Amino acid sequence: MNNTHQTNYPQVLKVEDIQKILKIGRRQAYELVHSNTFRTIRIGKSIRIPTKSFFDWINEQSA
């Protein structure tokens, strides 16, 4: 993974942010978000991911 740091992002991420961070496609990003591997928040039809939860998961994967 490139030199991505949690402090460079807002407190919540969009699915598009996950795509860019992980360099994956849209479908893969939505599959990952729906896999319950990290916390997600629904606001109407929008999905938001708490940045800390996402980066905790990334750090866990690289350990």
Contacts in CASP RR format, 6 or more apart in sequence:
PFRMAT RR
TARGET T0000
AUTHOR 0000-0000-0000
METHOD contacts of the structure
MODEL  1
MNNTHQTNYPQVLKVEDIQKILKIGRRQAYELVHSNTFRTIRIGKSIRIP
TKSFFDWINEQSA
1 22 0 8 1.000
1 58 0 8 1.000
1 62 0 8 1.000
4 21 0 8 1.000
6 51 0 8 1.000
6 52 0 8 1.000
6 55 0 8 1.000
9 17 0 8 1.000
9 51 0 8 1.000
10 51 0 8 1.000
11 50 0 8 1.000
11 51 0 8 1.000
11 52 0 8 1.000
12 41 0 8 1.000
12 48 0 8 1.000
12 49 0 8 1.000
12 50 0 8 1.000
12 51 0 8 1.000
13 21 0 8 1.000
13 48 0 8 1.000
13 49 0 8 1.000
13 50 0 8 1.000
13 51 0 8 1.000
13 54 0 8 1.000
14 46 0 8 1.000
14 47 0 8 1.000
14 48 0 8 1.000
14 49 0 8 1.000
15 26 0 8 1.000
15 29 0 8 1.000
15 30 0 8 1.000
15 33 0 8 1.000
15 47 0 8 1.000
15 49 0 8 1.000
16 29 0 8 1.000
17 49 0 8 1.000
18 24 0 8 1.000
18 29 0 8 1.000
18 32 0 8 1.000
18 33 0 8 1.000
18 49 0 8 1.000
18 54 0 8 1.000
19 25 0 8 1.000
19 26 0 8 1.000
19 28 0 8 1.000
19 29 0 8 1.000
21 54 0 8 1.000
22 28 0 8 1.000
22 29 0 8 1.000
22 32 0 8 1.000
24 32 0 8 1.000
33 40 0 8 1.000
33 47 0 8 1.000
33 49 0 8 1.000
37 57 0 8 1.000
38 49 0 8 1.000
38 50 0 8 1.000
38 53 0 8 1.000
38 54 0 8 1.000
38 56 0 8 1.000
38 57 0 8 1.000
39 49 0 8 1.000
39 50 0 8 1.000
39 53 0 8 1.000
40 47 0 8 1.000
40 48 0 8 1.000
40 49 0 8 1.000
41 47 0 8 1.000
41 48 0 8 1.000
41 49 0 8 1.000
41 50 0 8 1.000
42 48 0 8 1.000
END
